[in-house]
Every structure is written in structure tokens, then in C-alpha cells.
Amino acid sequence: MDVNSREAGVWTINSISSGLPTGANLIGNVDISVWPGLATGANLIGNVDISVWPGLATGANTIGALGVGSANIGYVGYFDTSNNVVPTVNTSAYAVAQTIGGSMAFNVFRNTTQPGGQLNQISVSSKSGQTQVMTVFIFNRPLTASTNTDHVAFALGNNDLGSLVTAPFNLTPALSATGIGITQTFASKQFTIPLSVKSFESPANTYLYVVAVAQTAVTFPTTSDLTWTLSVSQD
């Protein structure tokens, strides 16, 4: 082994012969051309034993969660996703304060070991062009102390207050594409400062839950009139 002393501030760096083959040898401004490869059969990089790391399967391109025997390393954060729910609504008139479609479950989180993210937007559309106001509640686990049955007056129990991810808000579907024959109505709320959200179910799950309550009387002509969409950036 040839040792050549080089000073870097107060540190001494030693170069070792039998460097890497000629080619690209720079990482940042560090010249690795003087670094030898691992010896045959060697499995340690520093104190990390790489002998237990399997290679990616042929054609595999995923780098995700790291687990025992896994070829995945880490998570790719802030992956944008959305989930649509078409609740079954009643075709009889809804009175003020009645729940529309019951509790809606949105599958938006990556998995049960990483059930969190940033809530970006919620939207609703009406196929028949309804324009009545709805109050929206978003929860991080299923309701246990509230009445949220479809076509029944909504009652928010005190024990469910801590499950709200934000204060309730109103959405009013309206025509947004006039003049081109579009008769469906739309409404959305964008969280300009995204809300940090996480499943608080036990055991953990991948869902957020939404309840919509009629602020004015409304009648839907079909049971699938409404489509709800929740958009999340996953952790």
C-alpha cells in the first residue's frame, strides 16, 4: 500500500494505490480515482454490511420502503394522489341538517406504516346540476360518537371533535363552464397551506373520512348524483 500524505485543513488524507479504473472519478469536488474497489468477498462499507442487501429484480425500478429482505430504500415523499367516492344518496328530499350519503371513506394514504400526508383539496360535482349548500366535515378516523346516517339529521358528538382535521366549511356547487352546454355543477376547497393529516385509527388505516350535511333542502334525481374527490400529497 502506497501512502501519500495530503493536508486538508487540520486533517490528513491518505491516498491508496490500485484506484478505480479510468473514467468519471469525481463526486462533487472529491476525486475518488485513488479509491480502490472492495476486495473480493468484502461486504462492509464503513460499518454497513451490504451482504444482506438483495439486488433489484430484473426490470424492477421501485425504490420504496426498506424492510427485511427488501430491495427498497426509503420513501419518495410528497407523492400526489387523489381518491374519488360516489356515495349512494337518497332520491327523496333531504331536509336541512340531514347527512347526505353517510360517512365517506377516502383511501388516500400510502400504507398503514406511513398513513400520513398533506391534504391539498376537496371537490364535489353534481351530475344533475344541484346548487344547494353543503357543510363538509373531514375526520382522521371513523366517527364513534356522532349520528351520520344517510338521510338522518347529523349530530356531532363531543368525542369526535378531536378527529376533525380542520373546522367545518361550506361548499356550494355552481355552473363553472357556462356557454358550452355543460350543465353539471362543481365546487372545491383548496387548502393554500396544505393541512398535515394522518390516520388516527387503531390499528392504523389509509383513510380519511368525509361527512356532508345539507344546509338547504335538496332532492337528487339519481342515487349516484354526487362525486367527491380528495387530493393528498403522501408522506
C-alpha positions in Angstrom: 0.0 0.0 0.0 1.4 3.4 -1.0 0.6 6.1 1.4 0.9 9.8 0.3 0.1 12.3 3.0 -2.1 15.2 1.9 -3.2 18.1 4.2 -6.8 19.3 4.2 -7.1 21.9 6.9 -6.0 20.1 10.1 -7.0 16.7 8.6 -4.6 14.3 6.9 -5.9 12.3 4.0 -4.1 9.2 2.8 -4.3 8.1 -0.8 -4.2 4.3 -1.5 -2.9 2.9 -4.8 -4.9 0.5 -7.0 -7.5 3.1 -7.7 -10.8 2.7 -9.7 -10.4 2.3 -13.4 -10.0 5.3 -15.6 -13.4 7.1 -16.1 -15.5 9.6 -14.2 -13.8 9.8 -10.8 -15.4 12.9 -9.2 -18.1 13.0 -6.6 -18.7 16.7 -6.2 -15.2 18.0 -5.8 -13.8 14.8 -4.3 -11.6 12.9 -6.6 -12.2 9.2 -6.0 -9.8 8.0 -8.6 -7.4 6.9 -5.8 -10.0 4.8 -4.0 -9.7 1.0 -4.5 -12.8 -1.2 -5.1 -14.0 -3.6 -2.4 -11.9 -6.7 -2.1 -13.4 -9.9 -3.4 -15.8 -11.2 -0.8 -15.8 -8.0 1.1 -19.3 -6.8 2.3 -18.6 -3.8 4.5 -18.9 -0.1 3.6 -17.8 1.6 6.8 -19.9 -0.3 9.4 -22.7 -1.2 7.0 -22.8 -4.9 6.0 -24.2 -5.0 2.4 -24.1 -8.8 2.1 -27.8 -8.9 3.2 -28.9 -6.5 0.6 -30.6 -8.2 -2.3 -30.3 -6.8 -5.8 -33.4 -5.4 -7.5 -35.2 -8.0 -9.6 -34.7 -7.9 -13.4 -36.7 -5.0 -14.7 -37.6 -3.7 -11.2 -37.4 0.1 -10.8 -39.0 0.7 -7.5 -37.2 2.3 -4.6 -39.7 2.4 -1.7 -39.9 1.2 1.9 -37.0 -0.6 3.4 -37.8 -3.9 5.1 -36.2 -7.2 5.9 -35.2 -8.8 2.7 -36.5 -5.9 0.7 -34.8 -4.3 -2.2 -36.5 -1.0 -1.4 -34.7 2.0 0.2 -36.8 4.7 1.9 -39.9 6.6 0.8 -40.4 9.1 -2.0 -42.2 11.8 -0.1 -45.0 14.1 -1.4 -46.4 11.8 -4.0 -49.6 13.4 -5.2 -52.7 11.2 -5.2 -56.5 11.5 -5.2 -59.4 9.3 -4.5 -63.0 9.6 -5.8 -66.1 8.5 -3.9 -69.6 8.3 -5.3 -71.9 8.0 -2.3 -75.3 6.4 -2.5 -77.7 9.2 -1.9 -81.5 9.1 -1.4 -83.8 10.3 -4.1 -86.3 11.5 -1.5 -85.8 15.1 -0.4 -83.1 15.9 2.1 -84.2 18.3 4.8 -81.8 20.9 6.3 -79.2 19.3 8.6 -79.5 15.8 7.2 -76.4 13.8 6.3 -76.0 13.3 2.5 -74.7 9.9 1.7 -73.5 8.9 5.1 -69.8 8.8 6.0 -67.5 8.6 3.0 -64.1 6.8 3.3 -61.3 8.1 1.1 -58.3 5.8 0.6 -55.5 8.4 0.2 -52.5 7.3 2.4 -49.5 5.3 1.2 -49.9 2.3 3.6 -50.6 1.5 7.2 -47.0 2.1 8.3 -46.9 5.5 6.7 -50.5 6.7 7.0 -50.0 10.5 6.6 -49.6 13.4 4.2 -50.7 16.9 3.2 -54.4 17.5 2.4 -54.5 19.7 -0.7 -58.0 19.9 -1.9 -61.6 18.5 -1.7 -64.1 18.9 -4.5 -67.6 17.8 -5.4 -69.6 17.7 -8.6 -73.4 17.1 -9.2 -74.5 15.4 -12.4 -77.9 16.9 -12.2 -76.6 20.5 -11.6 -77.6 20.9 -7.9 -76.7 24.2 -6.3 -77.6 23.7 -2.7 -75.1 24.5 0.1 -73.5 21.6 1.9 -71.4 21.7 5.1 -68.4 19.5 5.0 -66.6 17.7 7.9 -63.3 15.8 7.4 -62.1 13.3 10.0 -59.0 11.3 10.6 -60.8 8.2 11.9 -64.4 6.8 11.8 -67.0 8.5 13.9 -67.8 6.8 17.1 -69.9 9.3 19.0 -71.9 11.0 16.2 -75.0 10.4 14.2 -74.0 10.3 10.5 -76.5 8.0 8.8 -77.7 9.0 5.4 -80.9 10.9 5.2 -80.9 11.4 9.0 -80.2 14.6 11.0 -76.4 14.9 11.6 -75.3 15.2 15.2 -71.6 15.7 16.0 -70.6 14.0 19.3 -68.1 15.7 21.6 -65.8 12.6 21.5 -65.4 13.1 17.7 -64.3 16.7 17.9 -60.6 15.7 18.2 -60.9 13.7 15.0 -61.6 16.7 12.8 -58.7 17.7 10.7 -60.0 21.2 10.1 -63.0 23.3 11.0 -66.2 22.5 9.0 -66.7 24.6 5.9 -69.4 25.1 3.2 -69.3 24.1 -0.4 -71.9 25.4 -3.0 -71.8 23.6 -6.4 -72.3 26.1 -9.2 -72.0 26.2 -13.0 -68.4 26.8 -13.9 -68.4 26.2 -17.7 -71.3 28.3 -19.0 -71.8 28.8 -22.7 -70.6 25.4 -23.8 -73.6 23.3 -22.8 -72.2 21.9 -19.5 -75.0 21.5 -17.0 -73.1 19.8 -14.2 -72.2 21.9 -11.2 -68.9 21.9 -9.3 -67.4 23.2 -6.0 -64.0 22.8 -4.4 -61.9 24.0 -1.5 -58.2 24.3 -1.9 -56.0 24.4 1.2 -53.5 27.0 0.1 -51.5 26.0 3.2 -51.8 22.2 3.0 -53.1 20.5 6.1 -50.9 17.9 7.7 -53.1 14.8 8.1 -52.6 11.3 9.5 -54.8 8.3 10.2 -55.6 8.0 13.9 -57.4 4.7 13.6 -56.2 1.9 15.8 -54.8 -0.2 14.1 -53.7 2.4 11.6 -55.5 2.6 8.2 -55.1 4.5 5.0 -58.4 6.5 5.0 -59.8 10.0 5.7 -63.5 10.3 6.3 -65.9 13.0 5.0 -69.4 13.8 6.0 -71.6 16.3 4.0 -74.6 17.9 5.6 -77.5 19.7 3.8 -77.6 23.4 4.6 -80.7 23.8 2.4 -83.3 21.2 1.3 -82.3 19.2 -1.8 -83.6 16.4 -3.9 -81.3 14.3 -6.1 -82.8 12.6 -9.2 -80.4 9.6 -9.0 -78.6 7.7 -6.2 -75.2 8.5 -7.8 -75.6 12.2 -8.4 -72.6 13.3 -6.4 -68.9 12.6 -7.0 -66.4 13.7 -4.3 -62.6 13.9 -4.7 -60.0 14.2 -2.1 -56.4 15.2 -3.1 -53.4 14.4 -0.9 -49.6 14.6 -1.1 -48.5 11.4 0.7 -45.6 11.3 3.2 
